[in-house]
Amino acid sequence: MTIYRDRSNEYIRYENMLRGLLQSLVHVKKITSGTLAIQVLSMMEAKGLRSPLLNCESLTLNTHIWKPVLPEIANMLESSPKLKTLVIMASSSSYCDYFWDEYTEHRNFDEKSYWTSRKKPALCLMSSLQEVKFIGLGIYDFDFHFHLSFSQFVLKNARVLQKKVIN
């Protein structure tokens, strides 16, 4: 017997769960998120559902910087005006394209120029982001370009950046 999974219903369930979870975390100072959550949040953002404004000062994203998560990284930065520390932690287990089919229905942009095409930087880049850490850079060949363009975007726009670590 074959069990058929309806990923669109599964996605809606994840979307509702994550929206409620984020709303309950608006007061939290330190947040860590994985690739699947980031990908679902990115699709929510594509449908016009923004992340709630967060008061976190430290944000760790356990993901690779690649097309499905670019808009949500930008959204998380825009939704975290008090952010002081951003950590992008790429590991071999953070690669996830579970909702790729649903994602491609909602996104059509040039990922190679995503950061340079941004109209304005997030408030945290202008006023609070002091430290950025990239951990696990280059585990996959595809992520180096994305890390480099994101890194250039941060260096160009982060006005109070004091420390950048690439490990």
C-alpha positions in Angstrom: 0.0 0.0 0.0 1.4 3.4 -1.0 0.7 6.4 1.3 0.3 9.6 -0.7 1.3 12.8 1.1 -0.5 15.9 0.1 2.4 18.4 0.5 0.2 21.5 0.0 -2.0 20.5 3.0 1.2 19.7 4.9 2.6 23.1 4.0 -0.6 24.9 5.2 -0.3 23.0 8.5 3.4 24.1 8.8 2.5 27.7 7.8 -0.2 28.0 10.5 2.0 26.4 13.1 5.0 28.7 12.3 2.9 31.8 12.2 1.5 31.1 15.7 4.9 30.1 17.0 6.5 33.4 15.7 3.7 35.4 17.2 4.4 33.8 20.6 8.2 34.5 20.2 8.1 38.3 19.7 9.6 38.9 23.1 12.4 36.4 22.8 16.0 37.8 22.6 17.7 34.8 20.9 16.1 32.7 18.1 17.5 29.8 16.1 15.7 28.5 13.0 16.3 25.7 10.6 16.0 25.4 6.8 12.5 23.8 6.7 11.0 26.6 8.9 12.9 29.2 6.9 11.6 27.8 3.6 8.0 27.7 4.8 8.4 31.3 6.1 9.8 32.3 2.8 6.7 31.0 1.0 4.5 32.8 3.5 6.3 36.0 2.7 5.8 35.4 -1.0 2.1 35.3 -0.4 2.2 38.6 1.5 2.2 37.1 5.0 5.0 38.9 6.8 6.8 37.7 9.9 5.8 39.5 13.1 8.2 42.1 14.3 10.7 40.4 16.6 12.7 41.8 19.5 15.5 39.2 19.1 19.0 40.5 19.4 20.6 37.2 18.3 19.4 35.2 15.3 20.9 31.9 14.1 19.8 30.5 10.8 20.8 26.9 10.4 20.6 26.9 6.6 22.5 27.4 3.4 22.1 30.7 1.7 20.4 29.6 -1.5 17.4 30.6 -3.6 14.5 29.2 -1.5 15.7 31.0 1.7 16.9 34.4 0.3 13.6 36.2 0.8 13.1 34.9 4.3 16.6 35.9 5.3 15.8 39.4 4.1 12.4 39.2 5.8 13.9 38.1 9.1 16.4 41.0 9.0 13.6 43.4 8.3 11.5 41.9 11.1 14.3 42.1 13.7 15.1 45.8 14.1 17.1 45.2 17.3 19.2 42.4 15.9 22.9 42.6 17.1 24.2 39.2 16.1 23.4 37.2 12.9 24.8 33.7 12.5 24.4 31.7 9.3 25.3 28.1 10.1 25.5 25.9 7.1 25.9 22.2 7.8 25.4 19.1 5.7 22.1 18.5 7.4 20.7 22.0 6.7 20.1 21.4 3.0 16.4 21.0 2.6 14.2 21.3 -0.5 11.1 19.6 0.9 8.7 22.2 -0.3 10.6 23.1 -3.4 7.5 22.5 -5.7 5.3 24.8 -3.6 8.2 27.3 -3.4 8.7 27.6 -7.2 5.0 28.4 -7.7 5.4 31.5 -5.5 8.9 32.7 -6.4 10.4 33.9 -9.6 13.5 36.1 -9.2 17.1 36.2 -10.2 18.9 34.7 -7.2 22.3 35.8 -8.5 21.4 39.5 -8.1 19.0 39.2 -5.3 21.0 41.2 -2.7 22.1 43.9 -5.1 18.5 44.4 -6.3 17.3 45.2 -2.8 15.8 48.7 -2.7 16.7 49.5 0.9 18.6 47.7 3.7 16.8 46.4 6.8 16.7 48.7 9.8 18.9 46.4 11.8 21.7 46.9 9.2 21.4 50.6 9.6 21.3 50.8 13.4 22.0 47.6 15.4 23.8 44.7 13.6 27.2 44.5 15.2 28.3 40.9 14.4 27.8 38.5 11.5 29.2 34.9 11.5 29.3 32.5 8.7 29.9 28.9 9.9 30.3 26.1 7.4 30.8 28.2 4.3 31.4 26.3 1.1 30.1 22.9 2.2 28.2 22.8 -1.1 29.5 24.4 -4.3 26.2 26.2 -4.9 26.3 28.2 -1.7 29.6 30.1 -2.2 28.1 32.7 -4.6 25.2 33.3 -2.4 27.3 33.7 0.7 29.6 36.1 -1.2 26.8 38.3 -2.5 25.1 38.4 0.9 28.4 39.2 2.6 28.9 42.1 0.2 25.4 43.3 0.9 26.0 43.3 4.7 29.4 45.0 4.4 28.0 47.7 2.2 24.9 48.4 4.4 25.7 47.5 8.0 26.6 50.9 9.5 27.5 49.7 13.0 29.1 46.3 12.1 32.1 45.6 14.4 32.9 42.0 13.6 32.5 39.6 10.7 33.6 36.0 11.2 33.9 33.4 8.4 34.6 29.9 9.6 
